[in-house]
């Protein structure tokens, strides 16, 4: 694959290599793409968490919440803690 970078981006990539942070321009680009993939994955987790929190809030509003102390007692009894 061949990509074209703007002069500013190319300067940044070259600087990273000159500083010894990466062995090559390709390594800089690879690291950037991997970071983007990690961030996209984390964003998916954040969306899932947000969805679960919203569902929990709806359950509380509908009166479907559980008493914390009763839940802890049930878990302790169930798992003999």
N, CA, C and O atoms as CSV, one atom per row, in Angstrom:
chain,resi,resn,atom,element,x,y,z
A,1,UNK,N,N,0.846,-1.166,0.000
A,1,UNK,CA,C,0.000,0.000,0.000
A,1,UNK,C,C,0.895,1.233,0.000
A,1,UNK,O,O,1.949,1.261,0.635
A,2,UNK,N,N,0.457,2.226,-0.712
A,2,UNK,CA,C,1.191,3.485,-0.773
A,2,UNK,C,C,0.246,4.592,-0.336
A,2,UNK,O,O,-0.899,4.646,-0.785
A,3,UNK,N,N,0.719,5.478,0.540
A,3,UNK,CA,C,-0.115,6.584,0.991
A,3,UNK,C,C,0.622,7.901,0.805
A,3,UNK,O,O,1.852,7.954,0.811
A,4,UNK,N,N,-0.151,8.947,0.641
A,4,UNK,CA,C,0.407,10.291,0.526
A,4,UNK,C,C,0.039,11.053,1.794
A,4,UNK,O,O,-1.118,11.043,2.214
A,5,UNK,N,N,1.012,11.705,2.394
A,5,UNK,CA,C,0.772,12.513,3.589
A,5,UNK,C,C,0.955,13.979,3.248
A,5,UNK,O,O,1.706,14.343,2.343
A,6,UNK,N,N,0.244,14.814,4.001
A,6,UNK,CA,C,0.459,16.247,3.841
A,6,UNK,C,C,1.865,16.570,4.325
A,6,UNK,O,O,2.454,15.785,5.067
A,7,UNK,N,N,2.406,17.692,3.926
A,7,UNK,CA,C,3.754,18.051,4.392
A,7,UNK,C,C,3.871,18.091,5.915
A,7,UNK,O,O,4.886,17.669,6.468
A,8,UNK,N,N,2.842,18.593,6.594
A,8,UNK,CA,C,2.893,18.647,8.060
A,8,UNK,C,C,2.933,17.245,8.667
A,8,UNK,O,O,3.705,16.983,9.589
A,9,UNK,N,N,2.103,16.357,8.148
A,9,UNK,CA,C,2.102,14.990,8.665
A,9,UNK,C,C,3.413,14.283,8.358
A,9,UNK,O,O,3.944,13.557,9.197
A,10,UNK,N,N,3.929,14.496,7.164
A,10,UNK,CA,C,5.202,13.874,6.786
A,10,UNK,C,C,6.325,14.363,7.700
A,10,UNK,O,O,7.181,13.579,8.110
A,11,UNK,N,N,6.322,15.662,8.020
A,11,UNK,CA,C,7.336,16.209,8.939
A,11,UNK,C,C,7.233,15.570,10.313
A,11,UNK,O,O,8.243,15.243,10.935
A,12,UNK,N,N,6.010,15.397,10.777
A,12,UNK,CA,C,5.817,14.770,12.082
A,12,UNK,C,C,6.334,13.339,12.078
A,12,UNK,O,O,7.039,12.927,13.000
A,13,UNK,N,N,5.988,12.585,11.051
A,13,UNK,CA,C,6.449,11.201,10.934
A,13,UNK,C,C,7.971,11.153,10.890
A,13,UNK,O,O,8.595,10.357,11.592
A,14,UNK,N,N,8.562,12.007,10.065
A,14,UNK,CA,C,10.025,12.042,9.963
A,14,UNK,C,C,10.663,12.382,11.306
A,14,UNK,O,O,11.693,11.814,11.671
A,15,UNK,N,N,10.054,13.306,12.036
A,15,UNK,CA,C,10.584,13.703,13.347
A,15,UNK,C,C,10.563,12.529,14.325
A,15,UNK,O,O,11.507,12.339,15.091
A,16,UNK,N,N,9.480,11.741,14.297
A,16,UNK,CA,C,9.385,10.578,15.180
A,16,UNK,C,C,10.511,9.577,14.905
A,16,UNK,O,O,11.075,8.984,15.824
A,17,UNK,N,N,10.817,9.408,13.636
A,17,UNK,CA,C,11.894,8.491,13.247
A,17,UNK,C,C,13.241,9.074,13.659
A,17,UNK,O,O,14.082,8.360,14.204
A,18,UNK,N,N,13.456,10.375,13.402
A,18,UNK,CA,C,14.731,11.016,13.759
A,18,UNK,C,C,14.979,11.004,15.262
A,18,UNK,O,O,16.123,10.902,15.706
A,19,UNK,N,N,13.912,11.107,16.040
A,19,UNK,CA,C,14.055,11.059,17.497
A,19,UNK,C,C,14.333,9.646,18.004
A,19,UNK,O,O,14.629,9.442,19.181
A,20,UNK,N,N,14.233,8.687,17.109
A,20,UNK,CA,C,14.494,7.305,17.495
A,20,UNK,C,C,13.312,6.626,18.151
A,20,UNK,O,O,13.453,5.547,18.727
A,21,UNK,N,N,12.146,7.247,18.070
A,21,UNK,CA,C,10.965,6.652,18.687
A,21,UNK,C,C,10.429,5.492,17.870
A,21,UNK,O,O,9.782,4.595,18.411
A,22,UNK,N,N,10.691,5.504,16.580
A,22,UNK,CA,C,10.261,4.445,15.669
A,22,UNK,C,C,11.388,4.159,14.692
A,22,UNK,O,O,12.163,5.056,14.359
A,23,UNK,N,N,11.486,2.931,14.233
A,23,UNK,CA,C,12.578,2.586,13.315
A,23,UNK,C,C,12.356,3.053,11.876
A,23,UNK,O,O,13.299,3.137,11.089
A,24,UNK,N,N,11.092,3.357,11.538
A,24,UNK,CA,C,10.797,3.744,10.154
A,24,UNK,C,C,9.483,4.513,10.094
A,24,UNK,O,O,8.702,4.523,11.046
A,25,UNK,N,N,9.262,5.158,8.949
A,25,UNK,CA,C,7.998,5.869,8.741
A,25,UNK,C,C,6.832,4.876,8.781
A,25,UNK,O,O,5.761,5.186,9.302
A,26,UNK,N,N,7.046,3.704,8.235
A,26,UNK,CA,C,6.001,2.689,8.240
A,26,UNK,C,C,5.605,2.312,9.664
A,26,UNK,O,O,4.428,2.090,9.951
A,27,UNK,N,N,6.590,2.241,10.551
A,27,UNK,CA,C,6.309,1.896,11.947
A,27,UNK,C,C,5.488,2.993,12.625
A,27,UNK,O,O,4.628,2.699,13.456
A,28,UNK,N,N,5.748,4.247,12.276
A,28,UNK,CA,C,4.969,5.359,12.840
A,28,UNK,C,C,3.518,5.234,12.398
A,28,UNK,O,O,2.604,5.341,13.216
A,29,UNK,N,N,3.308,5.010,11.119
A,29,UNK,CA,C,1.949,4.897,10.584
A,29,UNK,C,C,1.251,3.671,11.171
A,29,UNK,O,O,0.072,3.733,11.521
A,30,UNK,N,N,1.976,2.562,11.279
A,30,UNK,CA,C,1.395,1.355,11.867
A,30,UNK,C,C,0.957,1.615,13.308
A,30,UNK,O,O,-0.137,1.215,13.706
A,31,UNK,N,N,1.803,2.280,14.086
A,31,UNK,CA,C,1.452,2.586,15.472
A,31,UNK,C,C,0.212,3.477,15.532
A,31,UNK,O,O,-0.648,3.293,16.393
A,32,UNK,N,N,0.123,4.435,14.624
A,32,UNK,CA,C,-1.033,5.335,14.602
A,32,UNK,C,C,-2.313,4.567,14.272
A,32,UNK,O,O,-3.353,4.791,14.892
A,33,UNK,N,N,-2.236,3.669,13.304
A,33,UNK,CA,C,-3.420,2.894,12.924
A,33,UNK,C,C,-3.825,1.954,14.060
A,33,UNK,O,O,-5.014,1.805,14.342
A,34,UNK,N,N,-2.860,1.324,14.709
A,34,UNK,CA,C,-3.173,0.447,15.844
A,34,UNK,C,C,-3.832,1.231,16.967
A,34,UNK,O,O,-4.764,0.741,17.604
A,35,UNK,N,N,-3.356,2.440,17.210
A,35,UNK,CA,C,-3.972,3.273,18.257
A,35,UNK,C,C,-5.404,3.623,17.885
A,35,UNK,O,O,-6.291,3.612,18.738
A,36,UNK,N,N,-5.632,3.934,16.614
A,36,UNK,CA,C,-6.995,4.225,16.162
A,36,UNK,C,C,-7.899,3.009,16.349
A,36,UNK,O,O,-9.060,3.148,16.734
A,37,UNK,N,N,-7.371,1.827,16.077
A,37,UNK,CA,C,-8.155,0.608,16.260
A,37,UNK,C,C,-8.494,0.402,17.735
A,37,UNK,O,O,-9.619,0.027,18.068
A,38,UNK,N,N,-7.525,0.646,18.620
A,38,UNK,CA,C,-7.764,0.527,20.058
A,38,UNK,C,C,-8.828,1.513,20.516
A,38,UNK,O,O,-9.715,1.160,21.294
A,39,UNK,N,N,-8.740,2.749,20.034
A,39,UNK,CA,C,-9.710,3.771,20.418
A,39,UNK,C,C,-11.105,3.415,19.918
A,39,UNK,O,O,-12.090,3.626,20.625
A,40,UNK,N,N,-11.192,2.878,18.707
A,40,UNK,CA,C,-12.484,2.475,18.162
A,40,UNK,C,C,-13.077,1.341,19.000
A,40,UNK,O,O,-14.278,1.309,19.265
A,41,UNK,N,N,-12.219,0.420,19.406
A,41,UNK,CA,C,-12.671,-0.688,20.241
A,41,UNK,C,C,-13.155,-0.175,21.592
A,41,UNK,O,O,-14.199,-0.599,22.088
A,42,UNK,N,N,-12.397,0.733,22.179
A,42,UNK,CA,C,-12.780,1.312,23.470
A,42,UNK,C,C,-14.081,2.089,23.340
A,42,UNK,O,O,-14.907,2.064,24.252
A,43,UNK,N,N,-14.275,2.771,22.231
A,43,UNK,CA,C,-15.514,3.518,22.019
A,43,UNK,C,C,-16.692,2.558,21.979
A,43,UNK,O,O,-17.768,2.873,22.489
A,44,UNK,N,N,-16.497,1.384,21.375
A,44,UNK,CA,C,-17.554,0.378,21.358
A,44,UNK,C,C,-17.890,-0.099,22.744
A,44,UNK,O,O,-19.061,-0.297,23.067
A,45,UNK,N,N,-16.879,-0.288,23.574
A,45,UNK,CA,C,-17.096,-0.686,24.966
A,45,UNK,C,C,-17.827,0.427,25.694
A,45,UNK,O,O,-18.742,0.158,26.472
A,46,UNK,N,N,-17.438,1.674,25.455
A,46,UNK,CA,C,-18.104,2.808,26.091
A,46,UNK,C,C,-19.578,2.868,25.696
A,46,UNK,O,O,-20.438,3.149,26.531
A,47,UNK,N,N,-19.870,2.598,24.405
A,47,UNK,CA,C,-21.271,2.606,23.967
A,47,UNK,C,C,-22.054,1.493,24.653
A,47,UNK,O,O,-23.194,1.696,25.071
A,48,UNK,N,N,-21.439,0.318,24.769
A,48,UNK,CA,C,-22.098,-0.798,25.442
A,48,UNK,C,C,-22.339,-0.471,26.912
A,48,UNK,O,O,-23.418,-0.740,27.440
A,49,UNK,N,N,-21.347,0.103,27.570
A,49,UNK,CA,C,-21.498,0.491,28.974
A,49,UNK,C,C,-22.599,1.525,29.124
A,49,UNK,O,O,-23.431,1.425,30.026
A,50,UNK,N,N,-22.610,2.519,28.242
A,50,UNK,CA,C,-23.636,3.557,28.298
A,50,UNK,C,C,-25.019,2.945,28.125
A,50,UNK,O,O,-25.962,3.326,28.818
A,51,UNK,N,N,-25.138,2.007,27.209
A,51,UNK,CA,C,-26.415,1.334,26.977
A,51,UNK,C,C,-26.869,0.580,28.223
A,51,UNK,O,O,-28.044,0.619,28.588
A,52,UNK,N,N,-25.939,-0.099,28.865
A,52,UNK,CA,C,-26.286,-0.853,30.083
A,52,UNK,C,C,-26.663,0.085,31.230
A,52,UNK,O,O,-27.579,-0.208,31.998
A,53,UNK,N,N,-25.963,1.203,31.345
A,53,UNK,CA,C,-26.304,2.166,32.386
A,53,UNK,C,C,-27.694,2.753,32.163
A,53,UNK,O,O,-28.461,2.927,33.109
A,54,UNK,N,N,-28.012,3.057,30.907
A,54,UNK,CA,C,-29.337,3.588,30.595
A,54,UNK,C,C,-30.423,2.569,30.923
A,54,UNK,O,O,-31.472,2.928,31.459
A,55,UNK,N,N,-30.178,1.307,30.606
A,55,UNK,CA,C,-31.136,0.251,30.937
A,55,UNK,C,C,-31.303,0.135,32.445
A,55,UNK,O,O,-32.420,-0.044,32.929
A,56,UNK,N,N,-30.213,0.233,33.191
A,56,UNK,CA,C,-30.288,0.191,34.659
A,56,UNK,C,C,-31.120,1.349,35.196
A,56,UNK,O,O,-31.929,1.170,36.106
A,57,UNK,N,N,-30.919,2.523,34.637
A,57,UNK,CA,C,-31.698,3.692,35.079
A,57,UNK,C,C,-33.186,3.490,34.801
A,57,UNK,O,O,-34.026,3.861,35.621
A,58,UNK,N,N,-33.519,2.902,33.642
A,58,UNK,CA,C,-34.925,2.628,33.330
A,58,UNK,C,C,-35.512,1.622,34.319
A,58,UNK,O,O,-36.657,1.759,34.749
A,59,UNK,N,N,-34.719,0.616,34.672
A,59,UNK,CA,C,-35.194,-0.375,35.629
A,59,UNK,C,C,-35.457,0.265,36.992
A,59,UNK,O,O,-36.452,-0.049,37.644
A,60,UNK,N,N,-34.587,1.142,37.412
A,60,UNK,CA,C,-34.773,1.836,38.694
A,60,UNK,C,C,-36.025,2.695,38.644
A,60,UNK,O,O,-36.826,2.689,39.579
A,61,UNK,N,N,-36.195,3.437,37.549
A,61,UNK,CA,C,-37.386,4.289,37.401
A,61,UNK,C,C,-38.670,3.464,37.400
A,61,UNK,O,O,-39.701,3.925,37.890
A,62,UNK,N,N,-38.618,2.249,36.855
A,62,UNK,CA,C,-39.787,1.364,36.803
A,62,UNK,C,C,-39.983,0.577,38.092
A,62,UNK,O,O,-40.908,-0.229,38.196
A,63,UNK,N,N,-39.114,0.809,39.075
A,63,UNK,CA,C,-39.231,0.102,40.344
A,63,UNK,C,C,-38.699,-1.314,40.303
A,63,UNK,O,O,-39.045,-2.137,41.150
A,64,UNK,N,N,-37.852,-1.604,39.314
A,64,UNK,CA,C,-37.303,-2.956,39.195
A,64,UNK,C,C,-35.899,-3.052,39.785
A,64,UNK,O,O,-35.139,-3.956,39.438
A,65,UNK,N,N,-35.556,-2.130,40.670
A,65,UNK,CA,C,-34.237,-2.177,41.292
A,65,UNK,C,C,-34.262,-3.151,42.462
A,65,UNK,O,O,-35.326,-3.572,42.917
A,66,UNK,N,N,-33.077,-3.500,42.938
A,66,UNK,CA,C,-32.954,-4.463,44.028
A,66,UNK,C,C,-32.276,-3.796,45.221
A,66,UNK,O,O,-31.388,-2.958,45.066
A,67,UNK,N,N,-32.714,-4.187,46.402
A,67,UNK,CA,C,-32.100,-3.672,47.620
A,67,UNK,C,C,-30.677,-4.217,47.732
A,67,UNK,O,O,-30.459,-5.425,47.638
A,68,UNK,N,N,-29.713,-3.318,47.933
A,68,UNK,CA,C,-28.301,-3.712,47.964
A,68,UNK,C,C,-28.016,-4.718,49.065
A,68,UNK,O,O,-27.376,-5.742,48.824
A,69,UNK,N,N,-28.485,-4.436,50.269
A,69,UNK,CA,C,-28.206,-5.329,51.401
A,69,UNK,C,C,-28.813,-6.711,51.181
A,69,UNK,O,O,-28.192,-7.720,51.513
A,70,UNK,N,N,-30.019,-6.764,50.625
A,70,UNK,CA,C,-30.648,-8.054,50.347
A,70,UNK,C,C,-29.867,-8.801,49.269
A,70,UNK,O,O,-29.710,-10.020,49.348
A,71,UNK,N,N,-29.386,-8.089,48.278
A,71,UNK,CA,C,-28.611,-8.707,47.203
A,71,UNK,C,C,-27.315,-9.288,47.745
A,71,UNK,O,O,-26.948,-10.414,47.410
A,72,UNK,N,N,-26.625,-8.526,48.578
A,72,UNK,CA,C,-25.374,-9.004,49.173
A,72,UNK,C,C,-25.638,-10.232,50.040
A,72,UNK,O,O,-24.894,-11.210,49.975
A,73,UNK,N,N,-26.685,-10.184,50.842
A,73,UNK,CA,C,-27.016,-11.325,51.698
A,73,UNK,C,C,-27.327,-12.560,50.852
A,73,UNK,O,O,-26.909,-13.669,51.186
A,74,UNK,N,N,-28.062,-12.362,49.756
A,74,UNK,CA,C,-28.389,-13.475,48.864
A,74,UNK,C,C,-27.123,-14.075,48.248
A,74,UNK,O,O,-26.972,-15.296,48.199
A,75,UNK,N,N,-26.226,-13.226,47.785
A,75,UNK,CA,C,-24.983,-13.712,47.180
A,75,UNK,C,C,-24.124,-14.448,48.197
A,75,UNK,O,O,-23.546,-15.490,47.890
A,76,UNK,N,N,-24.039,-13.903,49.412
A,76,UNK,CA,C,-23.246,-14.562,50.458
A,76,UNK,C,C,-23.817,-15.927,50.786
A,76,UNK,O,O,-23.078,-16.893,50.982
A,77,UNK,N,N,-25.119,-15.999,50.845
A,77,UNK,CA,C,-25.769,-17.273,51.143
A,77,UNK,C,C,-25.580,-18.255,49.995
A,77,UNK,O,O,-25.277,-19.428,50.214
A,78,UNK,N,N,-25.758,-17.774,48.782
A,78,UNK,CA,C,-25.678,-18.638,47.596
A,78,UNK,C,C,-24.270,-19.200,47.417
A,78,UNK,O,O,-24.098,-20.370,47.077
A,79,UNK,N,N,-23.267,-18.354,47.650
A,79,UNK,CA,C,-21.878,-18.781,47.421
A,79,UNK,C,C,-21.131,-19.065,48.718
A,79,UNK,O,O,-19.911,-19.230,48.721
A,80,UNK,N,N,-21.864,-19.119,49.805
A,80,UNK,CA,C,-21.312,-19.471,51.123
A,80,UNK,C,C,-20.090,-18.630,51.483
A,80,UNK,O,O,-19.037,-19.146,51.859
A,81,UNK,N,N,-20.268,-17.320,51.355
A,81,UNK,CA,C,-19.177,-16.389,51.674
A,81,UNK,C,C,-19.294,-15.877,53.087
A,81,UNK,O,O,-18.461,-15.085,53.527
